[in-house]
Amino acid sequence: MKRKTAIILGAVMLFAGCEMDTTKLVPSFLKTSAGISTSSYTQNIGKQVFNVIRDGVTFTDGSYITPQGEGPINLPKGYYYVSSSGGRILAADKLGNILVLKSSGEEIARTKLEAPLVTGLAYYGGIAYLLQGNRFGLYDPFKNKVIYQKEFAGGSVVDNRLANPIVTQNFLAIPTLDGKLVFISLHTYRAPSVLPVGTLKNYGNIIYLSTLGNKIVAATPANVITVSSAGKQVFNAKVADITIHNGYIYLLTRDGMVIKLDSNLQITESKKFAYADFATIAVQDGKIYAFAKSGSLVVMDDNMKKHKVYSVGAADNYSFVSANWLYIDDRRVNLSALNYE
């Protein structure tokens, strides 16, 4: 009888936590996934989302946000933000119409292309675009005509974070729907050079495209590549999101990794968070912000030695970093108010 009583008492003490720290039985990320409340740093934005792409979010009232902050104008009804460069804003609707505006709202050009726009860039010489159907080309607003267009077979939109074209000193780089990067000379519109980036069938959309020094950095959901005169380098990863800051490439992966790479795609820092469904990354003021769709926001130092987990609420539709704010559906969180210690 005494033995039975002792067993019962021991069990009560175990589950009550009187003598044992039961939190040690729980993975550290799950233990803190609820995180610290950010309610005092959170605002309701009071707007409905109209369109979400890699470089911007447009609301139903015509206002929009970019990675740099709030747009300076409201777009015409039915149009959504695509990209901006050199004071030119490119907007499109879902019927194939495109519109180029100054930051003051003054219209520079408009036209209707053969199919709805997927990605595009208004640069000093015109508009570089990718259309549904995997057609890419150049439109000259001064001559009001398409001056170059080509179509690749295959490819489809499987990720709404498709990268926009970029312009360098000598050429345009346009991502295609079948995971290729097309290089078109700015001086002669001859047959383009083509570089495969995506490697997986129907999962090769280029979700990021930028420059880093004299290199081009591109990413698909399956890899990151750099391209330069020295050749091509590849880093394989299950890419959830990517950004460049102060000469380094920062990655979130779909299996819970935060990775910092140098320009040669060598890992300089990394940290694993088991079961984290990462979606959106930002790097600002010596801090790395890694948002998980389930609602946790990890804030860590740039060396990934210290971190703190905040609870910001789950994302049902989208998450997007604009300036110092993390937008999540109908609210935004002030990132600059959060720290890792």
QUIHU-V203518 format. One record per residue. N is the residue number from 1. SS is DSSP state (H for helix, E for strand, - for the rest). PHI is phi in radians with two decimals (none if undefined). NEAR is the number of other ideal C-beta (glycine too) atoms within 8 Angstrom. Layout:
N:SS:PHI:NEAR + N:SS:PHI:NEAR
This chain:
1:-:none:4 + 2:H:-1.12:5 + 3:H:-1.12:6 + 4:H:-1.12:7 + 5:H:-1.10:8 + 6:H:-1.13:8 + 7:H:-1.11:8 + 8:H:-1.11:8 + 9:H:-1.08:8 + 10:H:-1.10:8 + 11:H:-1.13:8 + 12:H:-1.07:8 + 13:H:-1.12:10 + 14:H:-1.10:10 + 15:H:-1.35:7 + 16:H:-1.42:6 + 17:-:1.37:8 + 18:-:-1.20:5 + 19:-:-2.12:5 + 20:-:-2.32:7 + 21:-:-1.45:5 + 22:H:-1.21:9 + 23:H:-1.13:6 + 24:H:-1.21:5 + 25:H:-1.49:4 + 26:-:-1.84:8 + 27:-:-0.94:7 + 28:H:-1.02:6 + 29:H:-1.19:13 + 30:H:-1.17:9 + 31:H:-1.10:8 + 32:H:-1.97:9 + 33:-:-1.12:12 + 34:-:-1.10:5 + 35:-:1.25:12 + 36:E:-1.53:7 + 37:E:-1.12:7 + 38:-:-2.03:13 + 39:H:-1.03:5 + 40:H:-1.30:5 + 41:H:-1.94:8 + 42:E:-2.01:12 + 43:E:-2.17:6 + 44:E:-1.43:6 + 45:-:-1.54:8 + 46:-:1.16:4 + 47:-:-2.35:9 + 48:-:-1.77:6 + 49:E:-1.39:12 + 50:E:-1.80:7 + 51:E:-2.73:8 + 52:E:-2.23:9 + 53:E:-2.34:13 + 54:-:-1.00:11 + 55:-:-1.82:9 + 56:E:-3.10:14 + 57:E:-2.18:14 + 58:E:-1.90:14 + 59:E:-1.79:11 + 60:-:-1.15:7 + 61:-:-1.50:6 + 62:-:1.64:11 + 63:-:-1.32:11 + 64:E:-2.69:13 + 65:E:-2.20:11 + 66:E:-2.20:12 + 67:-:-1.03:7 + 68:-:-1.50:5 + 69:E:2.56:6 + 70:E:-1.29:9 + 71:-:-1.16:12 + 72:-:-1.37:6 + 73:-:-2.38:9 + 74:-:-1.74:7 + 75:-:-1.42:14 + 76:-:-1.04:7 + 77:-:-0.99:4 + 78:-:1.60:5 + 79:-:-1.76:13 + 80:E:-2.22:13 + 81:E:-1.21:18 + 82:E:-1.96:15 + 83:E:-2.89:13 + 84:E:-2.53:10 + 85:E:-2.81:9 + 86:-:0.99:6 + 87:-:1.42:6 + 88:E:-1.84:12 + 89:E:-1.96:13 + 90:E:-1.80:15 + 91:E:-2.23:14 + 92:E:-2.58:14 + 93:-:-1.96:10 + 94:-:-1.64:5 + 95:-:-1.98:6 + 96:-:1.90:12 + 97:E:-1.37:11 + 98:E:-2.21:17 + 99:E:-2.51:13 + 100:E:-1.99:14 + 101:E:-2.19:13 + 102:E:-1.38:10 + 103:-:-1.17:9 + 104:-:-1.46:6 + 105:-:1.76:9 + 106:-:-1.16:6 + 107:E:-1.38:9 + 108:E:-1.73:9 + 109:E:-2.81:9 + 110:E:-2.65:7 + 111:E:-2.82:9 + 112:E:-2.08:6 + 113:-:-1.57:13 + 114:-:-1.19:5 + 115:-:-2.65:9 + 116:-:-1.02:11 + 117:E:-1.24:13 + 118:E:-1.77:11 + 119:E:-2.48:16 + 120:E:-2.99:16 + 121:E:-2.59:16 + 122:E:-1.63:14 + 123:E:-2.03:12 + 124:-:-1.08:3 + 125:-:-1.73:6 + 126:E:2.63:11 + 127:E:-2.27:14 + 128:E:-1.66:14 + 129:E:-2.52:17 + 130:E:-2.26:15 + 131:E:-1.92:15 + 132:-:-1.01:8 + 133:-:1.62:6 + 134:-:1.14:14 + 135:E:-1.73:12 + 136:E:-2.25:14 + 137:E:-3.12:12 + 138:E:-2.25:15 + 139:E:-2.01:13 + 140:E:-1.75:11 + 141:-:-1.24:11 + 142:-:-1.30:5 + 143:-:-1.71:6 + 144:-:0.93:7 + 145:E:-2.72:6 + 146:E:-1.36:9 + 147:E:-1.76:10 + 148:E:-2.79:8 + 149:E:-2.71:8 + 150:E:-2.59:8 + 151:E:-2.22:8 + 152:-:-1.83:11 + 153:-:-1.27:6 + 154:-:1.46:7 + 155:-:1.61:10 + 156:-:-2.68:6 + 157:-:-1.42:9 + 158:-:-2.04:6 + 159:-:-2.63:8 + 160:-:-1.33:7 + 161:-:-1.63:9 + 162:-:-0.95:16 + 163:-:-1.30:12 + 164:-:-1.44:12 + 165:-:-1.05:15 + 166:E:-2.23:11 + 167:E:-2.11:11 + 168:-:-2.02:9 + 169:-:-1.15:2 + 170:-:-2.05:6 + 171:E:-2.70:9 + 172:E:-1.73:14 + 173:E:-2.01:13 + 174:E:-2.09:13 + 175:E:-1.37:16 + 176:-:-1.95:14 + 177:-:-1.31:13 + 178:-:-1.80:11 + 179:-:1.37:14 + 180:E:-1.88:12 + 181:E:-2.01:16 + 182:E:-1.79:13 + 183:E:-1.90:11 + 184:E:-2.04:12 + 185:E:-1.13:9 + 186:-:-1.37:8 + 187:-:-1.76:4 + 188:-:-2.43:4 + 189:-:-1.51:7 + 190:-:-1.43:5 + 191:-:-0.94:2 + 192:-:-1.30:8 + 193:E:-1.48:5 + 194:E:-2.22:8 + 195:E:-2.17:10 + 196:E:-1.18:8 + 197:-:-2.04:14 + 198:-:-1.23:14 + 199:-:-2.13:9 + 200:-:-1.88:10 + 201:-:-1.04:4 + 202:-:1.07:6 + 203:-:-2.51:10 + 204:-:-1.94:14 + 205:-:-0.97:15 + 206:-:-1.43:16 + 207:-:-1.72:13 + 208:E:-2.68:13 + 209:E:-2.65:14 + 210:E:-2.76:8 + 211:E:-2.01:8 + 212:E:-2.46:11 + 213:-:1.11:6 + 214:-:-1.66:4 + 215:E:-2.00:10 + 216:E:-1.74:14 + 217:E:-1.95:14 + 218:E:-2.30:15 + 219:E:-2.48:12 + 220:-:-2.06:16 + 221:-:-1.13:11 + 222:-:-2.05:12 + 223:E:-2.86:13 + 224:E:-2.14:16 + 225:E:-2.27:12 + 226:E:-2.11:14 + 227:E:-2.26:10 + 228:E:-2.63:8 + 229:-:-1.11:4 + 230:-:-1.45:3 + 231:E:2.18:6 + 232:E:-2.05:7 + 233:E:-2.13:8 + 234:E:-2.30:8 + 235:E:-2.20:9 + 236:E:-1.51:5 + 237:-:-2.87:11 + 238:-:-1.50:8 + 239:E:-1.26:17 + 240:E:-1.69:10 + 241:E:-2.79:10 + 242:E:-2.65:13 + 243:E:-2.65:9 + 244:E:-2.08:10 + 245:E:-2.65:8 + 246:-:0.88:4 + 247:-:1.46:8 + 248:E:-2.11:11 + 249:E:-1.85:14 + 250:E:-1.98:15 + 251:E:-2.15:16 + 252:E:-1.92:15 + 253:E:-1.98:13 + 254:-:-1.29:9 + 255:-:-1.89:5 + 256:-:1.54:12 + 257:E:-1.72:12 + 258:E:-1.97:17 + 259:E:-2.27:12 + 260:E:-2.00:14 + 261:E:-2.03:14 + 262:-:-1.49:9 + 263:-:-1.19:11 + 264:-:-1.71:6 + 265:-:1.11:11 + 266:-:-1.69:6 + 267:E:-1.24:7 + 268:E:-1.80:7 + 269:E:-2.58:9 + 270:E:-2.78:9 + 271:E:-2.62:9 + 272:E:-1.84:6 + 273:-:-2.13:13 + 274:-:-1.05:8 + 275:-:1.22:8 + 276:-:-1.40:11 + 277:-:-1.64:9 + 278:E:-1.08:17 + 279:E:-2.38:11 + 280:E:-2.43:12 + 281:E:-2.11:16 + 282:E:-2.53:10 + 283:E:-2.29:11 + 284:E:-2.59:10 + 285:-:0.88:4 + 286:-:1.35:5 + 287:E:-2.19:14 + 288:E:-1.87:15 + 289:E:-1.99:15 + 290:E:-2.18:14 + 291:E:-1.69:16 + 292:E:-1.80:14 + 293:-:-1.00:10 + 294:-:-1.26:7 + 295:-:2.10:12 + 296:E:-1.60:16 + 297:E:-2.16:17 + 298:E:-1.59:16 + 299:E:-2.01:13 + 300:E:-2.39:15 + 301:E:-1.31:11 + 302:-:-1.17:10 + 303:-:-1.61:5 + 304:-:1.03:12 + 305:-:-1.68:5 + 306:-:-2.19:7 + 307:E:-2.71:10 + 308:E:-2.41:12 + 309:E:-1.94:13 + 310:E:-1.97:13 + 311:E:-1.78:13 + 312:-:-2.06:13 + 313:-:1.66:8 + 314:-:-1.23:7 + 315:-:-1.76:12 + 316:-:-1.56:4 + 317:-:-2.04:6 + 318:-:-2.81:10 + 319:E:-2.42:11 + 320:E:-2.77:10 + 321:E:-1.72:13 + 322:E:-2.28:13 + 323:-:0.95:8 + 324:-:-1.66:6 + 325:E:-2.05:10 + 326:E:-1.76:15 + 327:E:-1.56:14 + 328:E:-2.35:13 + 329:-:0.98:9 + 330:-:-1.76:7 + 331:E:-2.52:11 + 332:E:-2.48:11 + 333:E:-2.04:13 + 334:E:-1.36:11 + 335:H:-1.17:13 + 336:H:-1.15:7 + 337:H:-1.49:6 + 338:-:-1.83:14 + 339:-:-2.47:6 + 340:-:-1.78:9 + 341:-:-2.63:4
